[in-house]
């Protein structure tokens, strides 16, 4: 009996030693870098963690996720990315921003990068092809620019008297700003809308942009403006500010995702952002398990959302057409 107890004790001690050694192993670190603020990212982070859990990874149990919130301050990006590369994190996750992803790609050719970008990743040189990415980066293409024309059409259908569209872009996020201006410009011309550009890289510059727009509207009594908000982390983090300004100035506005509409904005049309962040989490988990980015095809988003705030439409004196009521999710 004592011999059996002694052997069992040895086995238990060995098991405990292995468990203790495993616990002492440092957890892999994921550097999660977003242009948004922490406050604007709660749903996105929850979706990212859900994707990780689907592959078996849980924060602080078997993976450490470091969250870095740029809050629209892209001047911080080079130093931040250099630090992540210097420390050789296991994966860099760069959801919802092309500039963050291209900066990461320029800093490292070995650390895996999981992205979600609105600009074609082949054209920007992030991957060799959708089916065979090659290199150290892969992720999700969510058609931000391809959906531009549709979002502008829907805004025009909600505000049929519009004659001009003001395009709000962040010049600090140059790839997104340039592509948005080109895409919206073409789409506006096709449906007979004039364009004006509003540049803003800070909260103060957003206020200044609206002041300029109000001045221009006062000088041009025939102008009937709508606002197209580009898909940018700064504007997503400042959705309440934008909602207040558009309500104050009575400007119908279209945003890229539903968060602004839930806060009181007029409408949004774009990729299901929550599902996109979940997909980034899934790919990050797969890479942590040993799959190479080169072997994970770039996915294309297949879920889209069209949301209208009825209360805001009423406050702006807009009647929602029946065709839009059928196709949109209506919220108050």
Phi and psi in degrees as GROMACS dihedral restraints (atoms count N, CA, C in turn):
[ dihedral_restraints ]
;  ai    aj    ak    al  type     phi  dphi    fc
    3     4     5     6     1   -65.6    20    10
    4     5     6     7     1   -36.4    20    10
    6     7     8     9     1   -63.0    20    10
    7     8     9    10     1   -42.7    20    10
    9    10    11    12     1   -62.9    20    10
   10    11    12    13     1   -40.3    20    10
   12    13    14    15     1   -64.3    20    10
   13    14    15    16     1   -38.8    20    10
   15    16    17    18     1   -63.7    20    10
   16    17    18    19     1   -45.1    20    10
   18    19    20    21     1   -63.9    20    10
   19    20    21    22     1   -42.7    20    10
   21    22    23    24     1   -61.8    20    10
   22    23    24    25     1   -37.9    20    10
   24    25    26    27     1   -64.3    20    10
   25    26    27    28     1   -41.1    20    10
   27    28    29    30     1   -61.2    20    10
   28    29    30    31     1   -45.4    20    10
   30    31    32    33     1   -61.3    20    10
   31    32    33    34     1   -41.8    20    10
   33    34    35    36     1   -64.6    20    10
   34    35    36    37     1   -40.2    20    10
   36    37    38    39     1   -63.6    20    10
   37    38    39    40     1   -41.8    20    10
   39    40    41    42     1   -63.6    20    10
   40    41    42    43     1   -43.9    20    10
   42    43    44    45     1   -61.6    20    10
   43    44    45    46     1   -42.5    20    10
   45    46    47    48     1   -62.7    20    10
   46    47    48    49     1   -40.6    20    10
   48    49    50    51     1   -63.1    20    10
   49    50    51    52     1   -42.2    20    10
   51    52    53    54     1   -64.4    20    10
   52    53    54    55     1   -42.3    20    10
   54    55    56    57     1   -63.7    20    10
   55    56    57    58     1   -42.4    20    10
   57    58    59    60     1   -64.2    20    10
   58    59    60    61     1   -41.3    20    10
   60    61    62    63     1   -63.7    20    10
   61    62    63    64     1   -40.6    20    10
   63    64    65    66     1   -63.8    20    10
   64    65    66    67     1   -39.1    20    10
   66    67    68    69     1   -67.0    20    10
   67    68    69    70     1   -28.4    20    10
   69    70    71    72     1   -80.7    20    10
   70    71    72    73     1   -14.6    20    10
   72    73    74    75     1   -66.0    20    10
   73    74    75    76     1   131.6    20    10
   75    76    77    78     1   -64.1    20    10
   76    77    78    79     1   140.5    20    10
   78    79    80    81     1   -74.7    20    10
   79    80    81    82     1   146.6    20    10
   81    82    83    84     1   -62.4    20    10
   82    83    84    85     1   143.6    20    10
   84    85    86    87     1  -108.4    20    10
   85    86    87    88     1   128.0    20    10
   87    88    89    90     1  -105.0    20    10
   88    89    90    91     1   123.6    20    10
   90    91    92    93     1   -90.9    20    10
   91    92    93    94     1   106.6    20    10
   93    94    95    96     1   -98.4    20    10
   94    95    96    97     1   113.5    20    10
   96    97    98    99     1  -120.1    20    10
   97    98    99   100     1   122.7    20    10
   99   100   101   102     1  -132.4    20    10
  100   101   102   103     1   149.3    20    10
  102   103   104   105     1   -76.4    20    10
  103   104   105   106     1   -11.8    20    10
  105   106   107   108     1   -80.5    20    10
  106   107   108   109     1   173.6    20    10
  108   109   110   111     1   -88.9    20    10
  109   110   111   112     1   165.7    20    10
  111   112   113   114     1   -62.8    20    10
  112   113   114   115     1   -41.1    20    10
  114   115   116   117     1   -63.5    20    10
  115   116   117   118     1   -32.3    20    10
  117   118   119   120     1   -87.0    20    10
  118   119   120   121     1     3.0    20    10
  120   121   122   123     1  -116.6    20    10
  121   122   123   124     1     9.1    20    10
  123   124   125   126     1   -58.4    20    10
  124   125   126   127     1   -50.2    20    10
  126   127   128   129     1   -66.7    20    10
  127   128   129   130     1   -37.6    20    10
  129   130   131   132     1   -65.1    20    10
  130   131   132   133     1   -44.2    20    10
  132   133   134   135     1   -65.6    20    10
  133   134   135   136     1   -41.0    20    10
  135   136   137   138     1   -60.1    20    10
  136   137   138   139     1   -39.6    20    10
  138   139   140   141     1   -68.6    20    10
  139   140   141   142     1   -39.6    20    10
  141   142   143   144     1   -61.2    20    10
  142   143   144   145     1   -45.0    20    10
  144   145   146   147     1   -65.5    20    10
  145   146   147   148     1   -34.7    20    10
  147   148   149   150     1   -61.7    20    10
  148   149   150   151     1   -43.5    20    10
  150   151   152   153     1   -61.5    20    10
  151   152   153   154     1   -42.0    20    10
  153   154   155   156     1   -60.5    20    10
  154   155   156   157     1   -43.4    20    10
  156   157   158   159     1   -63.5    20    10
  157   158   159   160     1   -32.3    20    10
  159   160   161   162     1   -61.2    20    10
  160   161   162   163     1   -25.7    20    10
  162   163   164   165     1  -100.1    20    10
  163   164   165   166     1    -2.8    20    10
  165   166   167   168     1   103.0    20    10
  166   167   168   169     1    15.4    20    10
  168   169   170   171     1  -112.8    20    10
  169   170   171   172     1   130.9    20    10
  171   172   173   174     1  -126.8    20    10
  172   173   174   175     1   132.6    20    10
  174   175   176   177     1   -50.5    20    10
  175   176   177   178     1   129.7    20    10
  177   178   179   180     1    69.2    20    10
  178   179   180   181     1    -1.7    20    10
  180   181   182   183     1   -97.2    20    10
  181   182   183   184     1   -54.4    20    10
  183   184   185   186     1  -135.2    20    10
  184   185   186   187     1    12.7    20    10
  186   187   188   189     1  -156.2    20    10
  187   188   189   190     1   146.7    20    10
  189   190   191   192     1  -111.8    20    10
  190   191   192   193     1   124.2    20    10
  192   193   194   195     1  -108.1    20    10
  193   194   195   196     1   119.9    20    10
  195   196   197   198     1   -94.7    20    10
  196   197   198   199     1   119.6    20    10
  198   199   200   201     1   -96.9    20    10
  199   200   201   202     1   126.4    20    10
  201   202   203   204     1  -120.5    20    10
  202   203   204   205     1   113.4    20    10
  204   205   206   207     1  -101.4    20    10
  205   206   207   208     1   108.6    20    10
  207   208   209   210     1   -73.7    20    10
  208   209   210   211     1   -26.9    20    10
  210   211   212   213     1    52.7    20    10
  211   212   213   214     1    39.7    20    10
  213   214   215   216     1    80.0    20    10
  214   215   216   217     1    -0.6    20    10
  216   217   218   219     1   -93.5    20    10
  217   218   219   220     1    82.7    20    10
  219   220   221   222     1   -72.6    20    10
  220   221   222   223     1   -13.6    20    10
  222   223   224   225     1   -67.2    20    10
  223   224   225   226     1   -18.6    20    10
  225   226   227   228     1   -79.8    20    10
  226   227   228   229     1   -14.2    20    10
  228   229   230   231     1   -64.2    20    10
  229   230   231   232     1   -47.4    20    10
  231   232   233   234     1   -58.5    20    10
  232   233   234   235     1   -45.1    20    10
  234   235   236   237     1   -67.2    20    10
  235   236   237   238     1   -39.9    20    10
  237   238   239   240     1   -62.4    20    10
  238   239   240   241     1   -46.2    20    10
  240   241   242   243     1   -67.3    20    10
  241   242   243   244     1   -36.8    20    10
  243   244   245   246     1   -62.6    20    10
  244   245   246   247     1   -37.0    20    10
  246   247   248   249     1   -67.8    20    10
  247   248   249   250     1   -42.7    20    10
  249   250   251   252     1   -62.0    20    10
  250   251   252   253     1   -40.2    20    10
  252   253   254   255     1   -69.6    20    10
  253   254   255   256     1   -40.5    20    10
  255   256   257   258     1   -60.6    20    10
  256   257   258   259     1   -38.4    20    10
  258   259   260   261     1   -85.1    20    10
  259   260   261   262     1    -3.1    20    10
  261   262   263   264     1    51.7    20    10
  262   263   264   265     1    59.5    20    10
  264   265   266   267     1   -62.4    20    10
  265   266   267   268     1   160.4    20    10
  267   268   269   270     1   -70.7    20    10
  268   269   270   271     1   -39.8    20    10
  270   271   272   273     1  -147.8    20    10
  271   272   273   274     1   143.4    20    10
  273   274   275   276     1  -106.6    20    10
  274   275   276   277     1   118.6    20    10
  276   277   278   279     1  -101.5    20    10
  277   278   279   280     1   122.4    20    10
  279   280   281   282     1  -127.3    20    10
  280   281   282   283     1    67.9    20    10
  282   283   284   285     1   -73.5    20    10
  283   284   285   286     1   139.9    20    10
  285   286   287   288     1    72.0    20    10
  286   287   288   289     1    26.7    20    10
  288   289   290   291     1  -161.9    20    10
  289   290   291   292     1   124.3    20    10
  291   292   293   294     1   -74.5    20    10
  292   293   294   295     1   -39.8    20    10
  294   295   296   297     1   -63.4    20    10
  295   296   297   298     1   -41.1    20    10
  297   298   299   300     1   -61.0    20    10
  298   299   300   301     1   -42.9    20    10
  300   301   302   303     1   -67.7    20    10
  301   302   303   304     1   -44.1    20    10
  303   304   305   306     1   -67.2    20    10
  304   305   306   307     1   -33.2    20    10
  306   307   308   309     1   -65.8    20    10
  307   308   309   310     1   -43.3    20    10
  309   310   311   312     1   -61.6    20    10
  310   311   312   313     1   -44.5    20    10
  312   313   314   315     1   -62.9    20    10
  313   314   315   316     1   -34.9    20    10
  315   316   317   318     1   -72.4    20    10
  316   317   318   319     1   -24.6    20    10
  318   319   320   321     1   -87.2    20    10
  319   320   321   322     1   -27.1    20    10
  321   322   323   324     1  -147.1    20    10
  322   323   324   325     1   139.7    20    10
  324   325   326   327     1  -109.8    20    10
  325   326   327   328     1     5.0    20    10
  327   328   329   330     1  -120.7    20    10
  328   329   330   331     1   -39.5    20    10
  330   331   332   333     1   -70.2    20    10
  331   332   333   334     1   128.7    20    10
  333   334   335   336     1   -61.8    20    10
  334   335   336   337     1   140.0    20    10
  336   337   338   339     1  -122.7    20    10
  337   338   339   340     1   127.5    20    10
  339   340   341   342     1  -112.9    20    10
  340   341   342   343     1   118.0    20    10
  342   343   344   345     1  -115.9    20    10
  343   344   345   346     1   165.0    20    10
  345   346   347   348     1  -136.3    20    10
  346   347   348   349     1   123.6    20    10
  348   349   350   351     1  -132.1    20    10
  349   350   351   352     1   148.6    20    10
  351   352   353   354     1   -91.1    20    10
  352   353   354   355     1   -15.5    20    10
  354   355   356   357     1   -99.0    20    10
  355   356   357   358     1   142.0    20    10
  357   358   359   360     1   -49.4    20    10
  358   359   360   361     1   116.2    20    10
  360   361   362   363     1   -69.2    20    10
  361   362   363   364     1   -20.0    20    10
  363   364   365   366     1   -74.1    20    10
  364   365   366   367     1   -44.8    20    10
  366   367   368   369     1   -64.0    20    10
  367   368   369   370     1   -32.1    20    10
  369   370   371   372     1   -86.5    20    10
  370   371   372   373     1    -2.0    20    10
  372   373   374   375     1    80.6    20    10
  373   374   375   376     1    13.1    20    10
  375   376   377   378     1   -72.7    20    10
  376   377   378   379     1   -34.8    20    10
  378   379   380   381     1  -137.5    20    10
  379   380   381   382     1   160.0    20    10
  381   382   383   384     1   -76.4    20    10
  382   383   384   385     1   -38.8    20    10
  384   385   386   387     1  -160.8    20    10
  385   386   387   388     1   166.1    20    10
  387   388   389   390     1   -67.2    20    10
  388   389   390   391     1   -42.5    20    10
  390   391   392   393     1   -74.9    20    10
  391   392   393   394     1   -35.8    20    10
  393   394   395   396     1  -131.1    20    10
  394   395   396   397     1    87.5    20    10
  396   397   398   399     1   -60.0    20    10
  397   398   399   400     1   -37.0    20    10
  399   400   401   402     1    66.9    20    10
  400   401   402   403     1   168.8    20    10
  402   403   404   405     1    63.6    20    10
  403   404   405   406     1  -150.5    20    10
  405   406   407   408     1  -115.3    20    10
  406   407   408   409     1    14.3    20    10
  408   409   410   411     1  -130.4    20    10
  409   410   411   412     1   143.4    20    10
  411   412   413   414     1  -159.8    20    10
  412   413   414   415     1   173.6    20    10
  414   415   416   417     1   160.6    20    10
  415   416   417   418     1  -136.3    20    10
  417   418   419   420     1  -124.6    20    10
  418   419   420   421     1   135.3    20    10
  420   421   422   423     1  -106.0    20    10
  421   422   423   424     1   119.8    20    10
  423   424   425   426     1  -112.1    20    10
  424   425   426   427     1    19.2    20    10
  426   427   428   429     1    59.6    20    10
  427   428   429   430     1    35.1    20    10
  429   430   431   432     1   -57.8    20    10
  430   431   432   433     1   -45.0    20    10
  432   433   434   435     1   -78.6    20    10
  433   434   435   436     1   -34.1    20    10
  435   436   437   438     1   -64.9    20    10
  436   437   438   439     1   -25.3    20    10
  438   439   440   441     1   -88.6    20    10
  439   440   441   442     1    -3.2    20    10
  441   442   443   444     1   -58.2    20    10
  442   443   444   445     1   -49.7    20    10
  444   445   446   447     1   -60.3    20    10
  445   446   447   448     1   -42.2    20    10
  447   448   449   450     1   -65.3    20    10
  448   449   450   451     1   -42.5    20    10
  450   451   452   453     1   -63.5    20    10
  451   452   453   454     1   -39.6    20    10
  453   454   455   456     1   -67.4    20    10
  454   455   456   457     1   -39.2    20    10
  456   457   458   459     1   -60.7    20    10
  457   458   459   460     1   -42.7    20    10
  459   460   461   462     1   -66.6    20    10
  460   461   462   463     1   -38.8    20    10
  462   463   464   465     1   -63.9    20    10
  463   464   465   466     1   -41.9    20    10
  465   466   467   468     1   -65.1    20    10
  466   467   468   469     1   -36.4    20    10
  468   469   470   471     1   -66.0    20    10
  469   470   471   472     1   -33.5    20    10
  471   472   473   474     1   -75.2    20    10
  472   473   474   475     1   -32.0    20    10
  474   475   476   477     1  -125.7    20    10
  475   476   477   478     1    73.0    20    10
  477   478   479   480     1   -66.3    20    10
  478   479   480   481     1   -15.6    20    10
  480   481   482   483     1   -86.0    20    10
  481   482   483   484     1    -1.3    20    10
  483   484   485   486     1   -62.0    20    10
  484   485   486   487     1   138.9    20    10
  486   487   488   489     1  -118.5    20    10
  487   488   489   490     1   -15.6    20    10
  489   490   491   492     1  -145.8    20    10
  490   491   492   493     1   142.4    20    10
  492   493   494   495     1  -115.8    20    10
  493   494   495   496     1   126.9    20    10
  495   496   497   498     1   -91.3    20    10
  496   497   498   499     1   128.7    20    10
  498   499   500   501     1  -106.7    20    10
  499   500   501   502     1   113.5    20    10
  501   502   503   504     1   -92.4    20    10
  502   503   504   505     1   117.4    20    10
  504   505   506   507     1  -131.0    20    10
  505   506   507   508     1   159.5    20    10
  507   508   509   510     1  -106.0    20    10
  508   509   510   511     1   106.0    20    10
  510   511   512   513     1   -64.5    20    10
  511   512   513   514     1   -18.1    20    10
  513   514   515   516     1   -71.7    20    10
  514   515   516   517     1   -21.5    20    10
  516   517   518   519     1  -103.0    20    10
  517   518   519   520     1    69.4    20    10
  519   520   521   522     1   -58.6    20    10
  520   521   522   523     1   -46.5    20    10
  522   523   524   525     1   -57.5    20    10
  523   524   525   526     1   -45.2    20    10
  525   526   527   528     1   -67.4    20    10
  526   527   528   529     1   -42.5    20    10
  528   529   530   531     1   -62.0    20    10
  529   530   531   532     1   -47.3    20    10
  531   532   533   534     1   -62.9    20    10
  532   533   534   535     1   -46.8    20    10
  534   535   536   537     1   -66.9    20    10
  535   536   537   538     1   -37.2    20    10
  537   538   539   540     1   -63.8    20    10
  538   539   540   541     1   -45.2    20    10
  540   541   542   543     1   -62.0    20    10
  541   542   543   544     1   -41.2    20    10
  543   544   545   546     1   -65.5    20    10
  544   545   546   547     1   -47.0    20    10
  546   547   548   549     1   -67.7    20    10
  547   548   549   550     1   -46.8    20    10
  549   550   551   552     1   -67.3    20    10
  550   551   552   553     1   -37.1    20    10
  552   553   554   555     1   -59.0    20    10
  553   554   555   556     1   -46.4    20    10
  555   556   557   558     1   -62.6    20    10
  556   557   558   559     1   -45.5    20    10
  558   559   560   561     1   -65.6    20    10
  559   560   561   562     1   -40.4    20    10
  561   562   563   564     1   -64.1    20    10
  562   563   564   565     1   -42.8    20    10
  564   565   566   567     1   -60.9    20    10
  565   566   567   568     1   -38.9    20    10
  567   568   569   570     1   -65.7    20    10
  568   569   570   571     1   -28.3    20    10
  570   571   572   573     1  -109.2    20    10
  571   572   573   574     1    14.6    20    10
  573   574   575   576     1    80.5    20    10
  574   575   576   577     1    26.1    20    10
  576   577   578   579     1  -103.7    20    10
  577   578   579   580     1   136.9    20    10
  579   580   581   582     1   -75.0    20    10
  580   581   582   583     1   163.9    20    10
  582   583   584   585     1  -129.8    20    10
  583   584   585   586     1   149.6    20    10
  585   586   587   588     1  -140.3    20    10
  586   587   588   589     1   148.4    20    10
  588   589   590   591     1  -108.5    20    10
  589   590   591   592     1   132.9    20    10
  591   592   593   594     1  -115.2    20    10
  592   593   594   595     1   119.6    20    10
  594   595   596   597     1  -101.6    20    10
  595   596   597   598     1   134.8    20    10
  597   598   599   600     1  -155.4    20    10
  598   599   600   601     1   130.3    20    10
  600   601   602   603     1  -121.1    20    10
  601   602   603   604     1    -0.3    20    10
  603   604   605   606     1  -144.5    20    10
  604   605   606   607     1   169.8    20    10
  606   607   608   609     1   -61.3    20    10
  607   608   609   610     1   -42.2    20    10
  609   610   611   612     1   -61.8    20    10
  610   611   612   613     1   -38.0    20    10
  612   613   614   615     1   -71.8    20    10
  613   614   615   616     1   -27.5    20    10
  615   616   617   618     1   -64.3    20    10
  616   617   618   619     1   -46.0    20    10
  618   619   620   621     1   -58.8    20    10
  619   620   621   622     1   -43.7    20    10
  621   622   623   624     1   -64.7    20    10
  622   623   624   625     1   -37.3    20    10
  624   625   626   627     1   -63.9    20    10
  625   626   627   628     1   -41.0    20    10
  627   628   629   630     1   -69.1    20    10
  628   629   630   631     1   -34.5    20    10
  630   631   632   633     1   -63.5    20    10
  631   632   633   634     1   -41.0    20    10
  633   634   635   636     1   -65.0    20    10
  634   635   636   637     1   -42.3    20    10
  636   637   638   639     1   -63.5    20    10
  637   638   639   640     1   -41.2    20    10
  639   640   641   642     1   -62.4    20    10
  640   641   642   643     1   -39.7    20    10
  642   643   644   645     1   -63.4    20    10
  643   644   645   646     1   -44.0    20    10
  645   646   647   648     1   -64.8    20    10
  646   647   648   649     1   -38.3    20    10
  648   649   650   651     1   -66.7    20    10
  649   650   651   652     1   -36.8    20    10
  651   652   653   654     1   -67.8    20    10
  652   653   654   655     1   -32.5    20    10
  654   655   656   657     1   -79.1    20    10
  655   656   657   658     1   -23.4    20    10
  657   658   659   660     1  -118.7    20    10
  658   659   660   661     1    91.1    20    10
  660   661   662   663     1   -67.2    20    10
  661   662   663   664     1   -19.5    20    10
  663   664   665   666     1   -87.5    20    10
  664   665   666   667     1   -10.4    20    10
  666   667   668   669     1   -76.0    20    10
  667   668   669   670     1   139.1    20    10
  669   670   671   672     1  -128.5    20    10
  670   671   672   673     1   101.8    20    10
  672   673   674   675     1   -93.1    20    10
  673   674   675   676     1   147.8    20    10
  675   676   677   678     1  -126.5    20    10
  676   677   678   679     1   163.4    20    10
  678   679   680   681     1  -120.5    20    10
  679   680   681   682     1   131.5    20    10
  681   682   683   684     1  -109.9    20    10
  682   683   684   685     1   113.0    20    10
  684   685   686   687     1   -93.1    20    10
  685   686   687   688     1   121.0    20    10
  687   688   689   690     1   -70.8    20    10
  688   689   690   691     1   159.5    20    10
  690   691   692   693     1   -78.3    20    10
  691   692   693   694     1    94.0    20    10
  693   694   695   696     1  -141.9    20    10
  694   695   696   697     1   140.5    20    10
  696   697   698   699     1   -59.3    20    10
  697   698   699   700     1   -35.1    20    10
  699   700   701   702     1   -60.6    20    10
  700   701   702   703     1   -47.5    20    10
  702   703   704   705     1   -71.8    20    10
  703   704   705   706     1   -32.9    20    10
  705   706   707   708     1   -67.5    20    10
  706   707   708   709     1   -32.4    20    10
  708   709   710   711     1   -78.5    20    10
  709   710   711   712     1   -18.7    20    10
  711   712   713   714     1  -112.1    20    10
  712   713   714   715     1    33.0    20    10
  714   715   716   717     1   -61.8    20    10
  715   716   717   718     1   -37.9    20    10
  717   718   719   720     1   -65.3    20    10
  718   719   720   721     1   -40.1    20    10
  720   721   722   723     1   -61.7    20    10
  721   722   723   724     1   -44.2    20    10
  723   724   725   726     1   -66.6    20    10
  724   725   726   727     1   -39.2    20    10
  726   727   728   729     1   -61.9    20    10
  727   728   729   730     1   -44.3    20    10
  729   730   731   732     1   -63.1    20    10
  730   731   732   733     1   -42.1    20    10
  732   733   734   735     1   -69.1    20    10
  733   734   735   736     1   -42.4    20    10
  735   736   737   738     1   -68.2    20    10
  736   737   738   739     1   -33.7    20    10
  738   739   740   741     1   -68.0    20    10
  739   740   741   742     1   -43.4    20    10
  741   742   743   744     1   -60.2    20    10
  742   743   744   745     1   -43.7    20    10
  744   745   746   747     1   -94.9    20    10
  745   746   747   748     1     1.9    20    10
  747   748   749   750     1    54.2    20    10
  748   749   750   751     1    55.3    20    10
  750   751   752   753     1  -113.9    20    10
  751   752   753   754     1   118.8    20    10
  753   754   755   756     1   -64.5    20    10
  754   755   756   757     1   130.4    20    10
  756   757   758   759     1  -131.3    20    10
  757   758   759   760     1   147.8    20    10
  759   760   761   762     1  -117.0    20    10
  760   761   762   763     1   130.8    20    10
  762   763   764   765     1  -115.2    20    10
  763   764   765   766     1   163.8    20    10
  765   766   767   768     1   -80.0    20    10
  766   767   768   769     1   -21.1    20    10
  768   769   770   771     1  -142.5    20    10
  769   770   771   772     1   164.6    20    10
  771   772   773   774     1   -68.8    20    10
  772   773   774   775     1   -18.4    20    10
  774   775   776   777     1   -57.1    20    10
  775   776   777   778     1   -40.7    20    10
  777   778   779   780     1   -66.0    20    10
  778   779   780   781     1   -37.1    20    10
  780   781   782   783     1   -69.3    20    10
  781   782   783   784     1   -38.9    20    10
  783   784   785   786     1   -63.4    20    10
  784   785   786   787     1   -25.9    20    10
  786   787   788   789     1   -86.9    20    10
  787   788   789   790     1    -4.3    20    10
  789   790   791   792     1   120.7    20    10
  790   791   792   793     1     2.7    20    10
  792   793   794   795     1   -71.2    20    10
  793   794   795   796     1   168.5    20    10
  795   796   797   798     1   -75.8    20    10
  796   797   798   799     1   -57.0    20    10
  798   799   800   801     1  -154.1    20    10
  799   800   801   802     1   158.9    20    10
  801   802   803   804     1  -142.9    20    10
  802   803   804   805     1   151.7    20    10
  804   805   806   807     1  -148.4    20    10
  805   806   807   808     1   126.4    20    10
  807   808   809   810     1   172.7    20    10
  808   809   810   811     1  -169.9    20    10
  810   811   812   813     1   -64.2    20    10
  811   812   813   814     1   147.5    20    10
  813   814   815   816     1   -68.3    20    10
  814   815   816   817     1    98.9    20    10
  816   817   818   819     1   -62.7    20    10
  817   818   819   820     1   -38.6    20    10
  819   820   821   822     1   -61.1    20    10
  820   821   822   823     1   -44.8    20    10
  822   823   824   825     1   -67.0    20    10
  823   824   825   826     1   -34.6    20    10
  825   826   827   828     1   -64.7    20    10
  826   827   828   829     1   -42.7    20    10
  828   829   830   831     1   -65.9    20    10
  829   830   831   832     1   -35.8    20    10
  831   832   833   834     1   -61.4    20    10
  832   833   834   835     1   -42.4    20    10
  834   835   836   837     1   -63.0    20    10
  835   836   837   838     1   -38.4    20    10
  837   838   839   840     1   -62.5    20    10
  838   839   840   841     1   -39.3    20    10
  840   841   842   843     1   -63.1    20    10
  841   842   843   844     1   -41.5    20    10
  843   844   845   846     1   -61.5    20    10
  844   845   846   847     1   -47.5    20    10
  846   847   848   849     1   -65.1    20    10
  847   848   849   850     1   -37.7    20    10
  849   850   851   852     1   -61.6    20    10
  850   851   852   853     1   -43.5    20    10
  852   853   854   855     1   -62.2    20    10
  853   854   855   856     1   -41.5    20    10
  855   856   857   858     1   -61.1    20    10
  856   857   858   859     1   -40.1    20    10
  858   859   860   861     1   -69.9    20    10
  859   860   861   862     1   -38.5    20    10
  861   862   863   864     1   -60.1    20    10
  862   863   864   865     1   -31.0    20    10
  864   865   866   867     1   -80.2    20    10
  865   866   867   868     1    -6.4    20    10
  867   868   869   870     1   119.6    20    10
  868   869   870   871     1    -6.6    20    10
  870   871   872   873     1   -70.7    20    10
  871   872   873   874     1   137.6    20    10
  873   874   875   876     1   -82.7    20    10
  874   875   876   877     1   142.2    20    10
  876   877   878   879     1   -54.2    20    10
  877   878   879   880     1   -35.7    20    10
  879   880   881   882     1   -62.8    20    10
  880   881   882   883     1   -21.3    20    10
  882   883   884   885     1   -97.9    20    10
  883   884   885   886     1     2.6    20    10
  885   886   887   888     1  -108.8    20    10
  886   887   888   889     1   106.2    20    10
  888   889   890   891     1   -58.8    20    10
  889   890   891   892     1   145.9    20    10
  891   892   893   894     1   -67.1    20    10
  892   893   894   895     1   125.1    20    10
  894   895   896   897     1   -86.7    20    10
  895   896   897   898     1   157.7    20    10
  897   898   899   900     1  -119.3    20    10
  898   899   900   901     1   130.8    20    10
  900   901   902   903     1   -59.1    20    10
  901   902   903   904     1   139.1    20    10
  903   904   905   906     1  -122.0    20    10
  904   905   906   907     1    -2.2    20    10
  906   907   908   909     1  -112.4    20    10
  907   908   909   910     1   128.4    20    10
  909   910   911   912     1  -131.3    20    10
  910   911   912   913     1   154.0    20    10
  912   913   914   915     1  -129.1    20    10
  913   914   915   916     1   137.0    20    10
  915   916   917   918     1  -125.6    20    10
  916   917   918   919     1   114.5    20    10
  918   919   920   921     1  -127.4    20    10
  919   920   921   922     1   135.7    20    10
  921   922   923   924     1  -126.2    20    10
  922   923   924   925     1   136.4    20    10
  924   925   926   927     1   -94.0    20    10
  925   926   927   928     1   109.4    20    10
  927   928   929   930     1   -62.9    20    10
  928   929   930   931     1   -40.9    20    10
  930   931   932   933     1   -62.4    20    10
  931   932   933   934     1   -40.9    20    10
  933   934   935   936     1   -68.4    20    10
  934   935   936   937     1   -41.0    20    10
  936   937   938   939     1   -58.9    20    10
  937   938   939   940     1   -43.1    20    10
  939   940   941   942     1   -63.8    20    10
  940   941   942   943     1   -42.8    20    10
  942   943   944   945     1   -63.1    20    10
  943   944   945   946     1   -30.2    20    10
  945   946   947   948     1   -86.6    20    10
  946   947   948   949     1    -1.3    20    10
  948   949   950   951     1    73.5    20    10
  949   950   951   952     1    28.5    20    10
  951   952   953   954     1  -104.7    20    10
  952   953   954   955     1   136.5    20    10
  954   955   956   957     1   -98.6    20    10
  955   956   957   958     1   126.8    20    10
  957   958   959   960     1   -78.9    20    10
  958   959   960   961     1   118.0    20    10
  960   961   962   963     1   -60.6    20    10
  961   962   963   964     1   149.8    20    10
  963   964   965   966     1   -57.9    20    10
  964   965   966   967     1   -39.8    20    10
  966   967   968   969     1   -61.6    20    10
  967   968   969   970     1   -32.4    20    10
  969   970   971   972     1   -80.6    20    10
  970   971   972   973     1   -32.8    20    10
  972   973   974   975     1   -63.6    20    10
  973   974   975   976     1   -32.8    20    10
  975   976   977   978     1   -71.8    20    10
  976   977   978   979     1   -38.8    20    10
  978   979   980   981     1   -94.2    20    10
  979   980   981   982     1   -18.2    20    10
  981   982   983   984     1   -97.5    20    10
  982   983   984   985     1   157.9    20    10
  984   985   986   987     1   -89.1    20    10
  985   986   987   988     1   120.3    20    10
  987   988   989   990     1   -98.4    20    10
  988   989   990   991     1   127.6    20    10
  990   991   992   993     1  -128.5    20    10
  991   992   993   994     1   165.1    20    10
